[in-house]
Each structure stands twice: as structure tokens, then as C-alpha cells.
Amino acid sequence: MRAVVSFLTSVDRSPLAKFAIVGVLGFLVQLSTLYLLIVFAHWSWPAATLTAVECAVVHNFFWHERWTWARRIGSLTWRERADRFVRFNLANGITSIAGNLIVMAILLSGSEIPPPAANAIAVVAVSIVNFLSADRWVFRPSRVTCWMAVVVLAIALTPGRAFAAPSAATLDAWAKYVAATESRLQQQCAAARSNASPFADGETIDVGSATISDWRGSVLLRNLTVDALLRRLQEPGTPPPQDDIVASRVLGRAPDSLRVYMRLVRHAIVTVSYDTEHEMTFTRVTPVLATARSVATRIEEVGGGDHGFLWRLNSYWRYEQVGRDVLVSVQSLTLSRDVPLLVKPIVGRLAPRIARESMLRTLEALDRFTR
């Protein structure tokens, strides 16, 4: 009995063991469904095969979500669950195609490996890829949509400009846009939009071979003063905890400025990390109004190279007393490489959603930080 308990405990702690068990059960579901549809329902074998495979996929997804990676996932909305299910189907479809290619490559290579052995090799390879894609992409706690992940992969694999630094024309366009934005902010006196919950909106601007993302957001921090907020932001000086920032520390400090290091991480099919440094300056405009300007002075992709996902990053903050609360508004400017023409229609529809979610996470983190 002790050995059985020990075995079950080891299985419960190992996603790989759970994945293997679910996979075997899914295979039995697939065979049973195929047999019932062909023998009793008299379906054609192509339709029966596709249906049986999808039944196995649904079975596996259900158990992976509720058992294999249940501890990692937590609670999900129906929209997030549907998005994860699409990713799971996409990953399984790609690996199935890859498995067939492996078998064909072995059989056509002139080797003496018999078809059953070739199929076994393909099964092992596909199983490894299936586990990695599920562990690192499908069931990773991330809000990145499946199509956005495909877009990121397409950008990462696009030849030519994949590791090119921004051109002089691109940097000139960025400098002009930043100057115009800062001039407008200096002349702006009206308060930002006052919402009880975090609000975000923005746009993207093409500048030759690059893209500027201009996003604005606001949040109302309850029962707080501007003085108390500024103290919280400058002591300790590191940003509020959030998913995209895995490490941060203060590098330098002056009465009204901070120099902060942050490691930023972006998850998709590929994981891109950046070591960044930011100069942040606080300005007290009136007793009830303060502003802050943050400029990334260093952005280096960890591991070398430059995929061009993040070239420049500026943000501009406004803190205004509104009764017993503080209205916080922010405008964020980022510069990144342009996306391939092939996936631009997808990016045009989905990139705003991703940017909005990122802005909202930042504002929600600030709200939690000041409670």
C-alpha cells in the first residue's frame, strides 16, 4: 500500500507523467469512437477518423486543464478557456502534420527502417513536441491569444530585417513623435477621463519599417492623496508587482528622480526577455497635481540579438487629486519593428487587444499596490 501511495504521489507531482496517462486514455477514446462510428453509425472512414481525433483532443484538453496543469491555471473566464482550447487544437494539428512528415521522411530516405518502427519514432517525437507545446504555450498562464502567438513566431522567423537595428529614418520619426507628444502634454490642462475602473485606449502608427504604439489609460485610486501616492512610488522606487516584470531594482536616486533597472518578459510561442533601465522624473505642478516622465535609456534583449519587438519605451504619468481620490492617467509610447505584410491583417485586429490588456494590467497592478 505504501508503494502505491508513493507512486500516486510521484505521478501527482509530475506533469509529464500525467500527460502520458491522459494521452493513453485519449488514444483509447479515439479508437473506441472510431470503432463505434464505422461499425454502428456506418460513417465513412475519413469523417469517422476526423471526429474520433477531435473527441480525443477534447478528452485530453479536459483532463490536462483539470488535472495535468490544474495547479498552474487557476480560474478562467469562458473566453480565456475558449482561447486555450483553440491553441490546444492548433498545437495538436501542427504536431500531427509533423508526425506524418517524419514518417514520410524516414520511409523516403532509403533507410531500412520498417514502417512500424518509423511510426514509433514519429509517435515519440510528436509526444515530446505535444508536451512542450502544451507546457510552454497552451497551459502557460498568459493572456496572449493563439493568433497573436502565431504572429510573434512569424515575426521572429521572418528573414532579412529580423535582427536589424532601427534605421536613422525610423529614429528620426520616433524623435519627432515624442517631441510632439511631450509638447502637447505640457500644454494640456484638462483632467484625464475619470473612470471608476481602469480604462485604456490607443492606436498604432506606421513609420516606414517600424510601428509606434500610442496608448493611454487611467484609473481612480480610492481614498488616497497625491502626496501619499508619490511617497509610495518613490519609496521603494521599484514598479508595482506585475506579470511582465520579473525583476527590478533602484540604480540611482535623487530628490525628484529615479534610475530603475527592470527585466521585462514577453511570452508567446517564443519568450523574449529584456534588460532595461529607465530614468523617471517627478514634477509637482500644484499642491493637487503632479506628473512623471519615464524614458527607457537601455533596452537589451537577453541572450543577444534583436528581434525588434521593443526598441524604445516612454511613458508619461499624471496624478491629480479628485476629492478624496487620485486620478492617475498614463500615456505610453513604444517603438518596434514593422510586422510582415502577410500577417498585418491579423495584427491590425488583434494587436490593439493585446496592448489594451497590457495597459489594464499595469493600471490594475498600481491599484492593488496602493490599497
C-alpha positions as CSV (number, residue, x, y, z in Angstrom):
1,M,0.0,0.0,0.0
2,R,2.8,2.4,0.9
3,A,4.4,1.8,-2.6
4,V,1.1,2.5,-4.3
5,V,0.7,5.8,-2.3
6,S,4.3,6.7,-3.2
7,F,3.7,6.0,-6.9
8,L,0.4,8.1,-6.9
9,T,2.2,11.0,-5.1
10,S,5.0,11.0,-7.6
11,V,2.5,10.9,-10.5
12,D,0.6,13.8,-9.0
13,R,3.7,15.9,-8.9
14,S,4.8,15.2,-12.4
15,P,3.0,17.0,-15.3
16,L,4.9,14.7,-17.7
17,A,3.5,11.5,-16.0
18,K,0.0,13.0,-16.0
19,F,0.4,13.9,-19.7
20,A,1.4,10.4,-20.6
21,I,-1.6,8.9,-18.7
22,V,-4.0,11.3,-20.3
23,G,-2.5,10.6,-23.7
24,V,-3.0,6.8,-23.3
25,L,-6.6,7.3,-22.3
26,G,-7.2,9.7,-25.2
27,F,-5.9,7.1,-27.6
28,L,-8.4,4.6,-26.2
29,V,-11.1,7.3,-26.6
30,Q,-10.1,7.8,-30.2
31,L,-10.1,4.1,-31.1
32,S,-13.4,3.5,-29.4
33,T,-15.1,6.4,-31.1
34,L,-13.7,5.3,-34.5
35,Y,-15.0,1.8,-34.0
36,L,-18.5,3.0,-33.0
37,L,-18.8,5.4,-35.8
38,I,-17.7,3.0,-38.5
39,V,-19.3,-0.2,-37.3
40,F,-22.6,1.1,-35.8
41,A,-23.1,4.5,-37.4
42,H,-21.8,3.4,-40.8
43,W,-19.7,6.6,-41.2
44,S,-17.1,6.9,-43.9
45,W,-13.6,6.3,-42.5
46,P,-12.3,9.9,-43.2
47,A,-15.2,11.5,-41.4
48,A,-15.1,9.0,-38.6
49,T,-11.3,9.5,-38.2
50,L,-11.6,13.2,-38.0
51,T,-14.4,13.0,-35.5
52,A,-12.5,10.4,-33.4
53,V,-9.4,12.5,-33.3
54,E,-11.3,15.6,-32.2
55,C,-13.0,13.6,-29.5
56,A,-9.6,12.6,-28.2
57,V,-8.4,16.2,-28.4
58,V,-11.4,17.3,-26.3
59,H,-10.9,14.5,-23.8
60,N,-7.2,15.4,-23.5
61,F,-7.8,19.1,-23.1
62,F,-10.4,18.5,-20.4
63,W,-8.1,16.4,-18.3
64,H,-5.0,18.5,-18.9
65,E,-6.9,21.6,-17.8
66,R,-8.4,20.0,-14.7
67,W,-5.6,17.6,-13.7
68,T,-2.2,17.8,-15.5
69,W,-1.8,21.6,-15.3
70,A,-4.7,22.4,-12.9
71,R,-2.4,24.0,-10.2
72,R,-0.9,26.4,-12.7
73,I,-4.0,27.6,-14.4
74,G,-6.4,28.7,-11.7
75,S,-9.8,30.2,-12.6
76,L,-10.6,31.2,-16.2
77,T,-13.3,33.1,-18.0
78,W,-15.1,31.3,-20.8
79,R,-13.3,33.5,-23.3
80,E,-9.9,32.5,-21.9
81,R,-10.8,28.8,-21.8
82,A,-12.0,29.0,-25.5
83,D,-8.8,30.7,-26.5
84,R,-6.8,28.0,-24.7
85,F,-8.8,25.3,-26.5
86,V,-8.1,26.8,-29.9
87,R,-4.4,26.9,-29.0
88,F,-4.5,23.2,-28.0
89,N,-6.2,22.2,-31.3
90,L,-3.7,24.3,-33.2
91,A,-0.7,22.7,-31.4
92,N,-2.1,19.2,-32.0
93,G,-2.8,19.9,-35.6
94,I,0.7,21.1,-36.2
95,T,2.3,18.1,-34.4
96,S,0.1,15.7,-36.3
97,I,1.3,17.1,-39.6
98,A,4.9,17.0,-38.3
99,G,4.5,13.3,-37.3
100,N,3.4,12.4,-40.8
101,L,6.3,14.3,-42.3
102,I,8.7,12.4,-40.0
103,V,7.3,9.0,-41.2
104,M,7.4,10.0,-44.8
105,A,11.0,11.4,-44.5
106,I,12.2,8.2,-42.9
107,L,10.4,6.0,-45.5
108,L,11.6,8.1,-48.4
109,S,15.2,8.4,-47.2
110,G,16.2,5.0,-48.4
111,S,16.8,3.6,-44.9
112,E,15.9,0.1,-44.0
113,I,13.7,1.1,-41.0
114,P,10.4,-0.7,-41.4
115,P,7.1,1.3,-41.4
116,P,6.1,0.3,-37.8
117,A,9.5,1.5,-36.4
118,A,9.2,4.7,-38.4
119,N,5.8,5.2,-37.0
120,A,7.1,4.6,-33.4
121,I,9.8,7.2,-33.9
122,A,7.2,9.7,-35.1
123,V,5.0,8.9,-32.1
124,V,7.8,9.5,-29.6
125,A,8.9,12.8,-31.4
126,V,5.3,14.1,-31.6
127,S,4.6,13.2,-28.0
128,I,7.6,15.3,-26.9
129,V,6.6,18.2,-29.1
130,N,3.0,17.9,-27.8
131,F,4.1,18.0,-24.2
132,L,6.4,21.0,-24.7
133,S,3.8,23.0,-26.7
134,A,1.2,22.3,-24.0
135,D,3.5,23.0,-21.1
136,R,5.2,26.1,-22.6
137,W,2.3,27.6,-24.7
138,V,-1.2,26.2,-24.3
139,F,-1.4,25.9,-20.5
140,R,1.0,28.7,-19.6
141,P,-0.8,31.4,-17.6
142,S,-0.8,34.0,-20.3
143,R,-3.4,36.2,-22.0
144,V,-1.7,36.1,-25.4
145,T,-4.1,34.8,-28.0
146,C,-3.2,31.9,-30.2
147,W,-3.2,34.0,-33.3
148,M,-1.0,36.7,-31.7
149,A,1.4,33.9,-30.8
150,V,1.5,32.8,-34.4
151,V,2.1,36.4,-35.4
152,V,5.0,36.7,-33.0
153,L,6.5,33.5,-34.4
154,A,6.1,34.8,-38.0
155,I,7.9,38.0,-37.0
156,A,10.7,36.0,-35.3
157,L,11.2,33.8,-38.3
158,T,11.0,36.5,-41.0
159,P,14.4,36.8,-42.7
160,G,16.1,40.0,-43.8
161,R,15.2,42.6,-41.1
162,A,14.8,40.0,-38.3
163,F,17.9,41.2,-36.4
164,A,18.3,44.7,-37.9
165,A,18.5,47.8,-35.6
166,P,16.1,50.7,-36.2
167,S,17.2,52.9,-39.2
168,A,18.1,56.5,-38.9
169,A,14.8,57.5,-40.6
170,T,12.9,55.4,-38.0
171,L,14.7,57.0,-35.1
172,D,14.1,60.4,-36.6
173,A,10.3,59.7,-36.9
174,W,10.3,58.5,-33.3
175,A,12.0,61.6,-32.0
176,K,9.6,63.9,-33.8
177,Y,6.6,61.9,-32.5
178,V,7.9,62.0,-28.9
179,A,8.6,65.8,-29.2
180,A,5.1,66.5,-30.4
181,T,3.6,64.3,-27.7
182,E,5.6,66.0,-24.9
183,S,4.8,69.4,-26.2
184,R,1.1,68.6,-26.3
185,L,1.2,67.2,-22.7
186,Q,2.9,70.3,-21.4
187,Q,0.1,72.5,-22.8
188,Q,-2.7,70.2,-21.7
189,C,-4.5,71.4,-18.7
190,A,-7.7,69.4,-18.8
191,A,-8.0,66.4,-16.5
192,A,-8.0,62.9,-17.8
193,R,-11.1,60.8,-18.2
194,S,-12.4,59.8,-14.7
195,N,-13.5,56.2,-14.6
196,A,-14.2,54.1,-11.5
197,S,-12.5,51.1,-13.2
198,P,-9.3,51.1,-15.2
199,F,-9.7,52.5,-18.8
200,A,-7.4,52.0,-21.8
201,D,-7.4,53.1,-25.4
202,G,-4.9,53.8,-28.1
203,E,-3.6,53.5,-31.7
204,T,-0.7,52.3,-33.8
205,I,1.1,54.5,-36.3
206,D,3.3,53.1,-39.2
207,V,6.6,54.9,-39.6
208,G,8.3,53.3,-42.6
209,S,9.8,50.0,-41.4
210,A,8.6,50.4,-37.8
211,T,5.5,51.0,-35.7
212,I,4.8,53.4,-32.9
213,S,2.2,52.3,-30.4
214,D,0.5,55.2,-28.6
215,W,-1.7,54.0,-25.7
216,R,-3.5,55.9,-22.9
217,G,-5.1,54.7,-19.8
218,S,-6.5,55.9,-16.4
219,V,-7.6,54.6,-13.1
220,L,-9.1,56.2,-10.0
221,L,-7.3,55.3,-6.8
222,R,-9.7,55.5,-3.9
223,N,-9.1,57.2,-0.5
224,L,-5.6,58.4,-1.4
225,T,-3.7,61.7,-1.7
226,V,-1.2,62.8,-4.3
227,D,1.4,63.1,-1.5
228,A,0.9,59.6,-0.3
229,L,0.9,58.2,-3.8
230,L,4.2,59.9,-4.7
231,R,5.8,58.6,-1.5
232,R,4.7,55.0,-2.3
233,L,6.1,55.4,-5.9
234,Q,9.4,56.8,-4.8
235,E,9.9,54.5,-1.8
236,P,10.9,51.8,-2.6
237,G,11.0,53.2,-6.2
238,T,10.5,49.8,-8.0
239,P,7.3,49.4,-10.0
240,P,4.2,47.7,-8.6
241,P,4.4,43.8,-8.9
242,Q,3.0,42.6,-12.2
243,D,3.4,39.6,-14.5
244,D,5.5,41.3,-17.2
245,I,8.2,42.5,-14.7
246,V,10.2,39.6,-13.2
247,A,12.9,41.7,-11.5
248,S,13.6,45.3,-10.7
249,R,15.9,47.4,-8.5
250,V,16.7,51.1,-8.0
251,L,20.1,52.0,-9.5
252,G,20.2,55.7,-8.5
253,R,18.1,58.2,-6.6
254,A,17.8,62.0,-6.4
255,P,15.1,64.1,-4.6
256,D,12.7,64.1,-7.6
257,S,14.1,61.3,-9.9
258,L,14.9,57.6,-10.0
259,R,17.0,55.4,-12.2
260,V,15.5,51.9,-12.2
261,Y,16.5,48.6,-13.7
262,M,13.7,46.2,-14.9
263,R,13.8,42.8,-16.6
264,L,10.7,42.7,-18.9
265,V,9.5,39.4,-20.2
266,R,7.1,38.7,-23.1
267,H,5.6,35.2,-23.5
268,A,4.2,33.8,-26.8
269,I,5.5,30.8,-28.8
270,V,8.9,32.3,-28.1
271,T,9.9,34.0,-24.8
272,V,11.6,37.3,-25.2
273,S,13.3,39.0,-22.2
274,Y,14.8,42.5,-22.0
275,D,17.2,44.1,-19.5
276,T,16.1,47.7,-19.4
277,E,17.0,50.9,-17.5
278,H,14.6,53.8,-17.0
279,E,15.0,57.4,-16.0
280,M,12.0,58.6,-14.1
281,T,11.5,62.3,-13.2
282,F,8.7,63.5,-10.9
283,T,7.3,67.1,-11.1
284,R,5.0,68.7,-8.6
285,V,2.9,71.1,-10.7
286,T,0.4,72.3,-8.0
287,P,-0.5,71.0,-4.5
288,V,-3.1,68.8,-6.1
289,L,-1.3,67.8,-9.3
290,A,1.9,66.0,-10.1
291,T,3.4,64.4,-13.2
292,A,6.1,61.9,-14.0
293,R,8.2,61.1,-17.1
294,S,9.8,57.7,-17.7
295,V,12.2,57.1,-20.5
296,A,13.9,53.8,-21.2
297,T,17.6,54.6,-21.6
298,R,18.7,51.0,-22.2
299,I,16.8,48.1,-23.8
300,E,18.8,44.9,-24.5
301,E,17.4,41.6,-25.5
302,V,18.6,38.9,-23.1
303,G,20.8,36.4,-24.9
304,G,22.0,38.8,-27.6
305,G,20.4,39.7,-31.0
306,D,17.5,42.0,-31.6
307,H,14.1,40.7,-32.8
308,G,12.9,44.3,-32.9
309,F,9.9,43.6,-30.6
310,L,10.9,46.6,-28.4
311,W,13.2,49.4,-29.5
312,R,12.0,52.4,-27.4
313,L,9.7,52.9,-24.5
314,N,8.5,56.2,-23.0
315,S,5.6,56.8,-20.5
316,Y,4.1,59.9,-19.1
317,W,2.1,59.9,-15.9
318,R,-0.3,62.4,-14.4
319,Y,-1.6,62.3,-10.7
320,E,-4.5,64.6,-9.8
321,Q,-6.4,64.9,-6.6
322,V,-10.1,64.5,-7.2
323,G,-11.9,64.8,-3.9
324,R,-10.7,62.1,-1.6
325,D,-9.3,60.1,-4.5
326,V,-6.4,60.4,-7.0
327,L,-7.0,60.2,-10.7
328,V,-4.0,58.6,-12.4
329,S,-3.6,58.8,-16.2
330,V,-0.7,57.5,-18.3
331,Q,0.3,57.7,-21.9
332,S,2.7,55.0,-23.2
333,L,4.8,55.2,-26.4
334,T,6.7,52.2,-27.8
335,L,8.7,51.7,-30.9
336,S,9.0,48.3,-32.6
337,R,9.8,46.8,-35.9
338,D,7.1,46.6,-38.5
339,V,5.3,43.2,-39.0
340,P,5.5,41.1,-42.1
341,L,2.9,42.1,-44.7
342,L,1.4,38.6,-44.7
343,V,0.2,38.9,-41.1
344,K,-0.6,42.6,-41.0
345,P,-4.4,42.0,-41.3
346,I,-4.2,39.8,-38.2
347,V,-2.1,42.2,-36.3
348,G,-4.3,45.1,-37.2
349,R,-7.2,43.4,-35.5
350,L,-5.5,41.7,-32.5
351,A,-2.6,43.9,-31.6
352,P,-4.9,46.6,-30.0
353,R,-6.5,43.9,-27.8
354,I,-3.1,42.8,-26.6
355,A,-1.9,46.4,-26.0
356,R,-5.1,47.2,-24.1
357,E,-4.8,44.2,-21.8
358,S,-1.2,45.1,-21.1
359,M,-2.2,48.7,-20.2
360,L,-5.0,47.5,-18.0
361,R,-2.7,45.1,-16.2
362,T,-0.4,48.0,-15.4
363,L,-3.2,50.1,-14.0
364,E,-4.7,47.2,-12.0
365,A,-1.2,46.5,-10.5
366,L,-1.0,50.1,-9.4
367,D,-4.5,50.0,-7.9
368,R,-3.5,46.8,-5.9
369,F,-0.2,48.4,-4.9
370,T,-1.8,51.4,-3.3
371,R,-4.6,49.7,-1.3
